[in-house]
Amino acid sequence: MEKDTRNTSFFLECTRYFASLRRKGRNDTGFEDEFFYTVPAMTGIK
């Protein structure tokens, strides 16, 4: 259960990070690509 909580927390923090960047007109495409293509497969978050 703890792993699920950490995965969800990490996912939410990253989502907030990307939203913050978009509001500023910026991006972090390297991390965003890694996040959206690799992290969900590793963590089971869809």
VMD Tcl script that builds the backbone (N, CA, C; Angstrom):
set m [mol new atoms 138]
animate dup $m
set s [atomselect $m all]
$s set {name element resname resid chain x y z} {
  {N N MET 1 A 0.822 -1.205 0.000}
  {CA C MET 1 A 0.000 0.000 0.000}
  {C C MET 1 A 0.860 1.261 0.000}
  {N N GLU 2 A 1.957 1.244 0.733}
  {CA C GLU 2 A 2.820 2.422 0.799}
  {C C GLU 2 A 3.346 2.791 -0.587}
  {N N LYS 3 A 3.691 1.774 -1.391}
  {CA C LYS 3 A 4.196 2.035 -2.738}
  {C C LYS 3 A 3.144 2.765 -3.570}
  {N N ASP 4 A 1.893 2.339 -3.476}
  {CA C ASP 4 A 0.820 3.007 -4.211}
  {C C ASP 4 A 0.694 4.461 -3.804}
  {N N THR 5 A 0.818 4.742 -2.521}
  {CA C THR 5 A 0.738 6.111 -2.022}
  {C C THR 5 A 1.882 6.947 -2.575}
  {N N ARG 6 A 3.079 6.393 -2.571}
  {CA C ARG 6 A 4.232 7.128 -3.120}
  {C C ARG 6 A 4.061 7.361 -4.613}
  {N N ASN 7 A 3.598 6.342 -5.337}
  {CA C ASN 7 A 3.392 6.490 -6.781}
  {C C ASN 7 A 2.376 7.583 -7.074}
  {N N THR 8 A 1.276 7.568 -6.343}
  {CA C THR 8 A 0.234 8.574 -6.545}
  {C C THR 8 A 0.756 9.954 -6.204}
  {N N SER 9 A 1.499 10.065 -5.113}
  {CA C SER 9 A 2.062 11.349 -4.702}
  {C C SER 9 A 3.037 11.870 -5.760}
  {N N PHE 10 A 3.910 11.002 -6.252}
  {CA C PHE 10 A 4.871 11.396 -7.281}
  {C C PHE 10 A 4.145 11.853 -8.541}
  {N N PHE 11 A 3.137 11.095 -8.953}
  {CA C PHE 11 A 2.353 11.437 -10.136}
  {C C PHE 11 A 1.707 12.808 -9.979}
  {N N LEU 12 A 1.098 13.072 -8.823}
  {CA C LEU 12 A 0.444 14.362 -8.588}
  {C C LEU 12 A 1.443 15.509 -8.572}
  {N N GLU 13 A 2.589 15.303 -7.936}
  {CA C GLU 13 A 3.611 16.353 -7.893}
  {C C GLU 13 A 4.129 16.671 -9.296}
  {N N CYS 14 A 4.341 15.651 -10.095}
  {CA C CYS 14 A 4.801 15.881 -11.473}
  {C C CYS 14 A 3.747 16.608 -12.285}
  {N N THR 15 A 2.495 16.230 -12.107}
  {CA C THR 15 A 1.411 16.897 -12.816}
  {C C THR 15 A 1.361 18.374 -12.440}
  {N N ARG 16 A 1.535 18.672 -11.176}
  {CA C ARG 16 A 1.567 20.077 -10.720}
  {C C ARG 16 A 2.762 20.814 -11.316}
  {N N TYR 17 A 3.898 20.139 -11.362}
  {CA C TYR 17 A 5.110 20.728 -11.938}
  {C C TYR 17 A 4.881 21.097 -13.407}
  {N N PHE 18 A 4.314 20.173 -14.188}
  {CA C PHE 18 A 4.057 20.447 -15.598}
  {C C PHE 18 A 3.040 21.570 -15.768}
  {N N ALA 19 A 2.019 21.599 -14.938}
  {CA C ALA 19 A 1.011 22.666 -15.010}
  {C C ALA 19 A 1.649 24.014 -14.697}
  {N N SER 20 A 2.525 24.044 -13.707}
  {CA C SER 20 A 3.218 25.278 -13.342}
  {C C SER 20 A 4.076 25.779 -14.501}
  {N N LEU 21 A 4.788 24.870 -15.134}
  {CA C LEU 21 A 5.605 25.262 -16.285}
  {C C LEU 21 A 4.744 25.819 -17.407}
  {N N ARG 22 A 3.623 25.163 -17.703}
  {CA C ARG 22 A 2.735 25.639 -18.777}
  {C C ARG 22 A 2.207 27.032 -18.474}
  {N N ARG 23 A 1.861 27.284 -17.221}
  {CA C ARG 23 A 1.366 28.625 -16.853}
  {C C ARG 23 A 2.421 29.692 -17.113}
  {N N LYS 24 A 3.688 29.312 -16.979}
  {CA C LYS 24 A 4.788 30.250 -17.199}
  {C C LYS 24 A 5.242 30.277 -18.657}
  {N N GLY 25 A 4.609 29.449 -19.502}
  {CA C GLY 25 A 4.998 29.390 -20.904}
  {C C GLY 25 A 6.306 28.651 -21.129}
  {N N ARG 26 A 6.654 27.774 -20.211}
  {CA C ARG 26 A 7.904 27.019 -20.299}
  {C C ARG 26 A 7.592 25.532 -20.404}
  {N N ASN 27 A 8.648 24.734 -20.604}
  {CA C ASN 27 A 8.470 23.286 -20.619}
  {C C ASN 27 A 9.752 22.587 -20.189}
  {N N ASP 28 A 9.621 21.334 -19.921}
  {CA C ASP 28 A 10.743 20.463 -19.573}
  {C C ASP 28 A 10.519 19.181 -20.371}
  {N N THR 29 A 10.697 19.286 -21.686}
  {CA C THR 29 A 10.324 18.185 -22.567}
  {C C THR 29 A 11.088 16.901 -22.275}
  {N N GLY 30 A 12.332 17.002 -21.869}
  {CA C GLY 30 A 13.102 15.799 -21.545}
  {C C GLY 30 A 12.474 15.019 -20.411}
  {N N PHE 31 A 12.167 15.708 -19.336}
  {CA C PHE 31 A 11.551 15.032 -18.196}
  {C C PHE 31 A 10.118 14.638 -18.511}
  {N N GLU 32 A 9.408 15.483 -19.221}
  {CA C GLU 32 A 8.012 15.193 -19.546}
  {C C GLU 32 A 7.905 13.930 -20.408}
  {N N ASP 33 A 8.766 13.793 -21.397}
  {CA C ASP 33 A 8.771 12.577 -22.219}
  {C C ASP 33 A 9.038 11.353 -21.354}
  {N N GLU 34 A 10.042 11.445 -20.519}
  {CA C GLU 34 A 10.390 10.330 -19.634}
  {C C GLU 34 A 9.227 9.992 -18.711}
  {N N PHE 35 A 8.623 11.005 -18.166}
  {CA C PHE 35 A 7.516 10.811 -17.228}
  {C C PHE 35 A 6.328 10.132 -17.894}
  {N N PHE 36 A 5.861 10.672 -19.001}
  {CA C PHE 36 A 4.633 10.167 -19.614}
  {C C PHE 36 A 4.799 8.817 -20.309}
  {N N TYR 37 A 6.018 8.470 -20.718}
  {CA C TYR 37 A 6.192 7.202 -21.419}
  {C C TYR 37 A 6.763 6.095 -20.542}
  {N N THR 38 A 7.539 6.430 -19.535}
  {CA C THR 38 A 8.200 5.400 -18.752}
  {C C THR 38 A 7.606 5.213 -17.369}
  {N N VAL 39 A 7.377 6.276 -16.665}
  {CA C VAL 39 A 6.912 6.185 -15.283}
  {C C VAL 39 A 5.593 5.427 -15.149}
  {N N PRO 40 A 4.578 5.696 -15.969}
  {CA C PRO 40 A 3.327 4.932 -15.806}
  {C C PRO 40 A 3.525 3.422 -15.953}
  {N N ALA 41 A 4.366 3.010 -16.865}
  {CA C ALA 41 A 4.617 1.579 -17.049}
  {C C ALA 41 A 5.322 0.978 -15.840}
  {N N MET 42 A 6.218 1.729 -15.240}
  {CA C MET 42 A 6.959 1.220 -14.086}
  {C C MET 42 A 6.126 1.228 -12.815}
  {N N THR 43 A 5.231 2.176 -12.692}
  {CA C THR 43 A 4.491 2.331 -11.442}
  {C C THR 43 A 3.100 1.727 -11.480}
  {N N GLY 44 A 2.606 1.445 -12.665}
  {CA C GLY 44 A 1.256 0.910 -12.780}
  {C C GLY 44 A 0.188 1.984 -12.818}
  {N N ILE 45 A 0.586 3.251 -12.846}
  {CA C ILE 45 A -0.376 4.354 -12.943}
  {C C ILE 45 A -0.724 4.543 -14.409}
  {N N LYS 46 A -2.017 4.635 -14.689}
  {CA C LYS 46 A -2.462 4.794 -16.085}
  {C C LYS 46 A -3.107 6.125 -16.295}
}
mol reanalyze $m
mol bondsrecalc $m
mol representation Tube
mol addrep $m
